[in-house]
Amino acid sequence: MGDFNTLTDIVRVAKSNLDKGDWDYLVGAADTEASLRRNRAALDSWTFLPRILRDVSDVKTATQMLGQTLRIPVLLPPIGSVQAFTEDGGTAVAQAAADFGVLQILSSSCMPDFETVAQEVPGPRIYQLYLSGDQAWLDDQIERTINSGYIGFCLTADTQVYSRRERDIMKGYVPMQARMATGTMLDQTGVNYQSTMNWDTVAHIKEKFDIPLVVKGVMHPDDAKQCVEAGVDVVYVSNHGGRQLDHTVACIDALPAVVEAVAGRVPVVVDGGFMRGADVIKGLCLGATAVGMGRFEALAAAAGGAPAILRGLSILEREIQISLALTGVSDIADLHPGLLHRGQPQGASHALSAFPLLEEGY
Ligand SMILES: Cc1cc2nc3c(=O)[nH]c(=O)nc-3n(C[C@H](O)[C@H](O)[C@H](O)COP(=O)(O)O)c2cc1C
């Protein structure tokens, strides 16, 4: 995959590899797509106030989460129907994550299933499950998750009902995640189990199972506090990349209050609009332990499967190292809010505005 010299190259090739249905599913969001644009606009409005004349000859980008070393502070979040972007689906992402040294969170609405991925690619991984059965079903799924060697279990709390994504609706495009929300998540009595999920579900999992629990989709500091009190092991700030509730606060803007509420008791992860190394540094400055990069992962998968994801992560690592050095910091652990200054975004924000050269025809 030496062909890719920049992340812009990866995005350009991803677009040329996908048909319109899969492309719109990847870049699209809910309703007016305002949450998606706001994620990016807020990231663009944070500017650096760098320090100088500090020795940055050896920058450190590794961090620890759930007992694992992440080579860079990045997670590959759950991507439903990732097999639409690369035929090996979740296995391709698993392979790249293992080869590079970051954690993948595998979605229950992608192929192959979590047990097959675990057999095909050994290594630490988190499993994200959409509920499509009763408590006995859930218990069985978690037992199988533990038996398959997953090091964490993730509930996505921002998807209790499936949103309206107009790009998909207008073309009759039905991804696996939507089929699950309207199909198998309903049992014969018509129960949509995902919509019944509540704090008792969290309490039940924590009481019964010895596996770290990630709650993804936290936006409000009170929910973050309640997560910690309920024993949740990772608080994950996310608006699902703008694909669920429209008009939310940008994730990076929700982050500081969540970090304050969590008060260092558990790691905080954030995603939503993060595409470049500098974006990752901004998330860490505002208190995140790691940053999830969903469309980044999906675009790289579409550009060339596991090798392109691996190459994308290497380019991203270089961007992170350079941004770190140029802010005058030699270890990501030393990043802090004082390195940021709120400014104005410089142009229109959208799913791909982190790649402005595309608009110039590169
Ligand atoms: C194509 C696609 C499919 C997704 N499927 C899931 C999913 O199955 N489960 C989940 O929790 N989040 C899912 N997400 C949300 C991502 O995990 C992540 O929260 C989001 O992509 C972050 O925003 P970003 O794309 O701007 O990085 C999906 C996102 C995309 C782009």
The ligand as an SDF file (V2000), in Angstrom:
LIG
                    3D

 31 33  0  0  0  0  0  0  0  0999 V2000
  -20.6890    3.5370    8.1740 C   0  0  0  0  0  0  0  0  0  0  0  0
  -20.8260    3.6500    9.6610 C   0  0  0  0  0  0  0  0  0  0  0  0
  -21.4010    2.5970   10.3910 C   0  0  0  0  0  0  0  0  0  0  0  0
  -21.4910    2.6810   11.7830 C   0  0  0  0  0  0  0  0  0  0  0  0
  -21.9920    1.6260   12.5000 N   0  0  0  0  0  0  0  0  0  0  0  0
  -21.9790    1.6640   13.8630 C   0  0  0  0  0  0  0  0  0  0  0  0
  -22.3610    0.5200   14.6240 C   0  0  0  0  0  0  0  0  0  0  0  0
  -22.6940   -0.5370   14.1050 O   0  0  0  0  0  0  0  0  0  0  0  0
  -22.3170    0.6460   15.9750 N   0  0  0  0  0  0  0  0  0  0  0  0
  -21.9340    1.8000   16.6220 C   0  0  0  0  0  0  0  0  0  0  0  0
  -21.9160    1.8520   17.8520 O   0  0  0  0  0  0  0  0  0  0  0  0
  -21.5560    2.8850   15.9080 N   0  0  0  0  0  0  0  0  0  0  0  0
  -21.5550    2.8350   14.5580 C   0  0  0  0  0  0  0  0  0  0  0  0
  -21.1270    3.9170   13.8410 N   0  0  0  0  0  0  0  0  0  0  0  0
  -20.6370    5.1110   14.5580 C   0  0  0  0  0  0  0  0  0  0  0  0
  -19.1250    4.9810   14.7950 C   0  0  0  0  0  0  0  0  0  0  0  0
  -18.8310    3.9270   15.6670 O   0  0  0  0  0  0  0  0  0  0  0  0
  -18.5680    6.2720   15.3830 C   0  0  0  0  0  0  0  0  0  0  0  0
  -19.2530    6.6120   16.5530 O   0  0  0  0  0  0  0  0  0  0  0  0
  -18.6530    7.4370   14.3870 C   0  0  0  0  0  0  0  0  0  0  0  0
  -18.3350    7.0030   13.0850 O   0  0  0  0  0  0  0  0  0  0  0  0
  -17.7150    8.5430   14.8170 C   0  0  0  0  0  0  0  0  0  0  0  0
  -17.7970    9.6370   13.9690 O   0  0  0  0  0  0  0  0  0  0  0  0
  -16.8060    9.8460   12.7040 P   0  0  0  0  0  0  0  0  0  0  0  0
  -17.3000    8.9410   11.6200 O   0  0  0  0  0  0  0  0  0  0  0  0
  -17.0160   11.2810   12.3690 O   0  0  0  0  0  0  0  0  0  0  0  0
  -15.4240    9.4890   13.1540 O   0  0  0  0  0  0  0  0  0  0  0  0
  -21.0310    3.8480   12.4530 C   0  0  0  0  0  0  0  0  0  0  0  0
  -20.4610    4.8960   11.7090 C   0  0  0  0  0  0  0  0  0  0  0  0
  -20.3420    4.7940   10.3340 C   0  0  0  0  0  0  0  0  0  0  0  0
  -19.6880    5.9200    9.5740 C   0  0  0  0  0  0  0  0  0  0  0  0
  1  2  1  0
  2  3  1  0
  2 30  2  0
  3  4  2  0
  4  5  1  0
  4 28  1  0
  5  6  2  0
  6  7  1  0
  6 13  1  0
  7  8  2  0
  7  9  1  0
  9 10  1  0
 10 11  2  0
 10 12  1  0
 12 13  2  0
 13 14  1  0
 14 15  1  0
 14 28  1  0
 15 16  1  0
 16 17  1  0
 16 18  1  0
 18 19  1  0
 18 20  1  0
 20 21  1  0
 20 22  1  0
 22 23  1  0
 23 24  1  0
 24 25  2  0
 24 26  1  0
 24 27  1  0
 28 29  2  0
 29 30  1  0
 30 31  1  0
M  END
$$$$
